Amino acid sequence: MTVVKPPPSSSATSTLSHRQHHILNSITHLHCSSKLFNSTTTRNINILRTEATTNSSTSISTTTATTPSQRKTNSDDILLNLLRQRKTEDAWIAYTQSPHLPNPTCLSRLICQLSYQNTPSALTRAQSIIRRLRHERQLHRLDSNSLGLLAVSAAKSGDTLYANSILKSMLRSGYLPHVKAWSAVVSRLAASGDDGPKEAVKLFSQVTRTIRRFSEPDLVMNSRPDTAAYNAVLNACANLGWTDKFRQLFDEMPESECEPDVLTYNVMIKLCARIERKDLLVFVLERILEKQIPLCMTTLQSLVASYIGFGDLDTAEKIVQAMREGRLDLCRILRDANLQELEKENDNDNEVFEKLLPNMNYPSDYEPPLLQKVFVPNTRMYTTLMKGYMKAGRIKDTLRMLEAMRNQEDSSSQPDHVSYTTVVSALVNVGSMEKARQVLTEMTRSGIQANRVTYNILLKGYCQQLQLDNARETIKEMINAGIEPDAVSYNTLIDGCILIDDCAGALEFFNEMRAKGIAPTKISYTTLMKAFSVSGQPKLAHDVFNEMEKDPRVKVDLVAWNMMIEAYSRAGMLDPAKELVDKMKRKGVYPDVATYGSLASCIALARKPGEALLLWNEIKERCGLVTSDETQVLKSSSKVPVLKPDEGLLDTLADICVRAAFFKKALEIVAFMEELGIAPNKTKYTRIYVEMHSRMFTSKHASRARQDRRVERKRAAEAFKFWLGLPNSYYGSEWRLEGEGVEDDEYAI
C-alpha cells in the first residue's frame, strides 16, 4: 500500500539531524503501515515530533523578530489553548481565520470537539475540514479517534451513508477505529431503511476481516468486536431475515470471547417474527432461562409484540394476564396456547434453529423452565397490547385499556406519552379527529407533554381528511409548544397538498423545510416529485429528481426512479421515460412491475403499439418465458430479480395489442394471465374487437398478394375470436354483425 506523506517544510528539513530524520521516518513508516492510533503510539509520535521541532528551532538563527514558522507555531498554540478550554466556537473561528493548515493535534482535537457537539452545524463544520484535508491530500494528519467520533456523530444525526463512508475510508487506509465507534455505526445502519442492514453486515465483515490480518492481539485490542457489536450486526440479519448469516455470526461470538446476552436473544425473537416462525418464540424464552441469563421486561414485551404481529392477540393477552397474576410458568402457558403451531411439520430453517435452539429437540415430556422471578406488567407492556388492539381495529378496547391504565395505583403502569399517542393514532385511523383532539387535551391536563410524534399523527389525520387549514394550525401549535417540526411533519404536509391538488403549496412546504435547515429525506423528494407528476409537470419533477441525485444524504432507489418514470408516463412522453429506464439499468437498478406498468400506460397514451411488443418481449425474458442465451445469463445472475407481473400490467399490454390487431401477442398475454390465475376481462376485449375489428378482412377487391399477407393475421384473428367465444371459422359458423353478411371463404384458412 502506498502511503502519501506530507512534504516537510524546507526550513525544518535543513536543520534536522540525520538521527532525527531516521527516527521520524521510522515512526512515520510504522504509523502508516499499521495505522493503529492507540493512545500510547500517538503520544510517542507527538513527543518525538515535538523534540525534533524544538531541536530544529533552536538551530535556526534569524535576524527578524518572527518568521513564518514562528507565526505558524503561535497560531497553533492559540488554537490548541482554545480547544483545551473547550471553547469550540472560538476555536472554529480561529481555524477559519488561520492562513495555514493547523498541526495534526489541533485538527484532530477540533474534529473531536465538533463531533461531540452533535449538532447539524457542528457536523457540517467537521465535514468541511475533511473536505479540505482530502483536497490538499492531508487526511493522514487526523488520528483514528477523531475520524471515529465524526462517523458516530454523522450516524447519530441520521447521515448513515456519510458515517459508513468515513469508516470504509479508514479501513481502506489501514486505520482501525475503536469498537465503540464502528459498532455504533453498524447499529445505526442496521436500524435504517433502504440497504442499511446489508451495509451493516458488510461493514462488520470488513472490520473483522481487517482485524484478523494482525497476528498480535494487543494491536487490535480496542477494535475487536464485543457483544454489543455482535448484537448490532445480528439485528441487521434479523431485519433482513438472513437465518444462515445470523447463525454464522452467532457461532463466531465465542471465538471473539463474546457471550450472548439477553439482547442477543431478543434479536433472535425478532428474527423468528420476521421469518414467520411463531412456533420458535417459546423456545427462545426457554433457552434464555435454561442458560440462566437474567431476563428483562424487553424480552417479554418483544414476545407480546411478536404475537401481535402474527395476529395472535389471544396469546398476547394471556402473557399479560399471567404477569398480572404473578405466574412463573409462562413457558408452559405459551406451549399450551400454541400447541398446534408446535405440532406442525416445519422444515424451513429447522437445521439452522436446531443449532441456535437445541431445546427444540427435547422430548415431549420435557418440563419447561420457570421464570426466575415475577414480572409485573408496566406501562410499556400495556401500551404494546394497546397497539395490538389498534392494529386489529378494536378502538373500544384501546380506549378501555387507556382508562384502565389511568386507574392503576402503581405509577409504573400509568399511561405515558406513548400510550396517549397510540390512542390518538387509533382515533386518527378511523377519522375521529375531534375525539383525537380530546385525547390530546386530556393528555396535557394529565401533565404529560405531547411530543413531535403525537403532533405528526394529528397532521396526518388532518391531511387525510383534506383539512389543510387545521394542519397548518397544528404546525403553529407545535412551534408554540416548543416542538420544532421535522422532515416527517413536512412530508405529511406535502402529501396533504397533493391530495387537494395544490402543487404550489407542496413546493412551498418543501422550500420552508430546507430554509429551516431540515434535511429532506427520500420521502420528501419522492413526495414532491409525485406532486409535480400528478399536476402534469414532469420537467419540474425531473428537476427534483436531479436534486435528489446530488444530495449525498439520500439514496435514489427504485421508488424514486418509478416516480419519475410515472411522471413522464402520465404526460405520454415515451422517449424520456424509456431513457430513464435505460439509465436506471446502467446504474444497476432493475425495473419492477410498477416500472413496466408505467411504461405500458405511457405506450397506450402515446399510441405506439409497436413499443408494446418490445416491452412484452422484455417482460417475457424477465419472467423466464423465453430461453435465449441472454435469458440464461439473466437467470444465472443473482442481481436480476425474477419478475412476476400483476393484472394491471398484463391487462394494459393485452388491451394495446387487441386495439392494434396484434392478436397473436394478445393471445400470448392472456394465456400467461390464465397461467398466473388472473382472469382476463373477456367482456372488455370483446367490445374492443367488435367496435374496431369486426370488418377486418371483408374486402372482396384485395389483390392476391395482399390476401396472402393477411393469412397469418387472419389465423390469429380467428383464434382470438375463438378464445372470446365469438363466431369464427373454427366453429364453421357464420358471424353476422348488424345484418351485414360475411362470406365464409373470407375466414377460410
Order of alpha helices (4+ residues) and beta strands (2+ residues): alpha-alpha-alpha-alpha-alpha-alpha-alpha-alpha-alpha-alpha-alpha-alpha-alpha-alpha-alpha-alpha-alpha-alpha-alpha-alpha-alpha-alpha-alpha-alpha-alpha-alpha-alpha-alpha-alpha-alpha-alpha-alpha-alpha-alpha-alpha-alpha-alpha-alpha-alpha-alpha
